[in-house]
């Protein structure tokens, strides 16, 4: 096995997908940024959730907003719903794992808040239930998916924003998700603070 060629192939595939997806994803990323800024300047907050690598992405995004991205600024109201092991395990134990995010959204979400819902397949049942809970709470949703958007694509409202990476490979989708999150952070900062 030629590991160097295999590694080079991963770099090439990732770079090609990012360039191919740029035209398709730029407009929804911009809309999502504007939606989040509108929420934040009106004393709202951004809640985020996902499973596995998407859980890590939701935490990464919340940390970039709450602390800082690349510009110095006050912290922005953001919270990952994936970090409290006592809450997650009590909901999963007392009810069902499908409800680990939706119960938190119903408790913490308010009208005007935004839910960042991340699922590479678009079929994560607990993330879909979080979307439904957000809609009940009159929150907006930014869905970050891949493939065809899965079942999540079918539950989004017209005012929600769907950022769907046009690829089937989970690793490639996650790589574009990370770039998307950094684009969101940068756009939010630029909209709030202007550019140098």
N, C-alpha and C positions, 0 to 999 in steps of 0.2 A: 504494500500500500504506500502510495506517495502522499505523505501527509502535507507536504508543502503545497502541492497542486490542489489538494482538497481544501486547505485553508484559503488559498488564493481564490478558489471558486466561491467560497462563502463571502469573501470581501466583494468579489465581482457581482454576485447575485444581489447582495444587499445594496450596493451602490446603484445598480441598474434599476432595482425596484423603487428606490427613493426618487430617482430622476423620472421614472415613468409615472409615478403616482403624484408628482408635484402639481401638475396642472389640475388634476382631479380633486386634490385635497386642499389646495390653498384657499379656495373660497369658503368651504365649510369651517376650516380652522380660523379664518378671519371672523366669520359669523359667531363661532363659539367664543372667541376672545371678546368680542363686543358684548355678547350676552353675559359673560362672566364679569366684565367691567361694570356693566349696568347694575348687576346684582351687588357687587362690592361697594360701589359708590352710594348705593341706597341702603346701606347697613345690612346687607344680606351676607350669606356665607356660601362657600362651595363645599359640598360633601362629596367624597369619592369612594368608590368601591370596585372590587374585582377579586378574582381568585388566583392563587399561585403567583406567577410572574406579574399578572395584572394587579394583584394585591400590592406587590412591591412598587409597581408603577403608580398606583393610587397614593401610596405613602410618599413616594418621591415627589409627586406633584404637590401634595398638601404641604410638604416641607419647604418646597421652593416658594410657595405663596406665603406661608406663615412666617418664614424666616426672611429669605431674600433669594433672588435669582442672580442677575449680574449687576444690577444697580442697587445702590443704597436707597432704601425706602422703609416706611413703617410696615410692620407685618400686616398681611391681609388675612381675613377670616376664612380659614380652610381647615378641613378635618377629614382624615381618612377613617372610614368605618371598619377598617381591617385590623386595627392595632390593639384593641382592648380584649385580651384573651378571656377575662372573666365574663364580659358581656357576650362575646361570641359563643363561648361554651355553654353558658346558661341558657341562651336562646336555643342553641342546637339541641341541648339536653331536654329542656322543658317543652319545646315545641317541635321544631324541625330545622335542619340546616338551611332549607330553602328560605327561612325567615330571618337569617342572621343579619341581613342588611335592611330589609323592609321594616322590621320593628324599630331599628335605629332611625331610619328616615322618618317614620311616623312620629317618633318621640322628639327628634331634634330639628326636623325640617319645618320651615315656615314658608308661606307664600312669598314668592320672589327669590327664594334661594335657588341654587343650581346644584343638580346632581351630575357628577362625572361618572358614568357607568362604563366600565371597561370589561370587554369579553372578546377574545380573539375570534371565537366562533360565532358570537352573538347568541349562543344557546345556553349560557349559564343561567340556570333557573333562579338562583338567588339574586342575581343581578337584574334579571327581568322583573322579579317581584319588587326589587328596589325601585325600578323605573315606574312600575304601577303605583307604588306607595308615594313616590315623588309627585306624580300626576294628581293623586288624591289630595296632596298637600298644596296644590297649585304652585309647584316648583317647575322650573324648566329643566330639561335634560340635555346633556351633551353625551352622546353615545360614541364610544370608541371601539370599533369592531374590525373584523376582517372577513375574508371570503365574500359571501353575499349579504352579510349582516345578520344572518340567521333569524331566529324568532324575534329577536329584539327589534329588528327593522319593522316588523309588523305591529308593534305596540307603541311606537313613537308617535307623538302628536305633530301636527304641522309646524308648531312653533319650536319644536325641539330641533337639535342639530345632530346629524348623523355623519360621523367621520369614519368611512369604511375603507380599509386598506385593500386594494384589489389583488389579493394573493391568497393562496391556500396553505402555505407553509407557516406554522405557528411561530417559529423563530424569526422569520422574515417579517411577519406582521408585528411582532413585539418590537423589533428594531425600528420599524416605522412609527410605532406607537410612541417610543421614547423620543424620537425626533419631533413628533407632533406635540408632545407635552412641552418640550423645550421651546417650540414655536409659540405655543399658547402663553408660556411664561414671559417670553420676550415681548409678544404683542400686548399682553396685559400691562407690562411695565411701560412700554412705549405709549400706550393710550393714556395711562395715568400720569406719566412723568414727562412725556415728550421724548424726542431723540436728540442725541448730542450731534 
